[in-house]
Amino acid sequence: MPRSVLITTSVLVVLAGIAGFWLGQRQVDLDATGIINAVAERYVAEHGGSVTECLGWAGEGASVFQVTCGDVTYQVDRFGTVRIAPEGDL
């Protein structure tokens, strides 16, 4: 095998490894207390009420965490995106 092919292949493997590591680190580290507090602040800003109305638990499937504040349930995915859960999706 020519030396240039070996060097090019080695460089591409190293770059792919670095890119994979960097993209893997972009995933959000979820903390239960932080999630509940952030969602509670959003609930208070959007719907009024109190942060003491919020309760969180582990989710299922794409939803890693769920937080219920009053009559509104929020779902948090593994990237930290928060959305209001549909009525039948609880």
N, C-alpha and C positions, 0 to 999 in steps of 0.2 A: 504494500500500500504506500503510495507517495506520501512524503512527509507533510506536504501542504494540506492534504485531505485529513490527515490525523490531527493536525493543529486546528484546522477549521472545525472539525467535529468536536474536539475538546473544548474549544471556546464556546461553541453553541450549547453544549451540555452545561457548562458552568453558567452561562447567561440564563438558560432555562431554569436552572436551580435557584439562582438569585431572584428571578422574576416570580417563581412559585413561592418562595419564602416571603417576598415582599407583599404579594397579593394575599397570602395567608394571614399576614399580620394586620391587614385592613379590616378584618372581622371585629366587630365590637365586642368588648368584654362586658357581659351583662351582670349586674349586681342587683339582687332582689330589692334591697332597700332603695337604691338609686332609681330603679325602674318605677317603683310605687310612688316615690316622691315626685318624679318627673311627670308621670301620668296624672297624679293628683293636682299638680300645678296647672297642667293643661286643662283638666276638668273644671277647676275653679275659674280659669280664665274664659273658658267657652260657655259653661253652664251655670256659673255661680256655685253656691253650696260651700261645703267645708272639706278640707283635706282629710278629716277624720272619717269621712264616709267611704273611703277607699280601702279595698281589700284585694290582695293579689295572690295568685297561685300559679303553679306550673301549667303550661298549655300542652296541646297535642298537635302533632303534625307540623305544619309550617309555623304555627304560633308557639313560640318558646315560653311565653309568659302571658297571663291574662290578668287584667286588673278591672274590678268592678267598682265604680263610683256612683252611688245612688242607683239609678236605673239604667246607666250606660256601662257597657262592657267594652274595654279596649283590648286589642291583641297586639303583642309585641313580637316581631320576628327576630331571627338571629342576627340581623344587621342593625337592630335598634329602631326599625320603622314601626310607628304606632298607627293603628287604624281602629276605627270603631267596628266592633263585630256585628255582623248581620244578625237579625232576630233569631233565625233558626240555627245559627252556628255556635250556640253556647254549649 
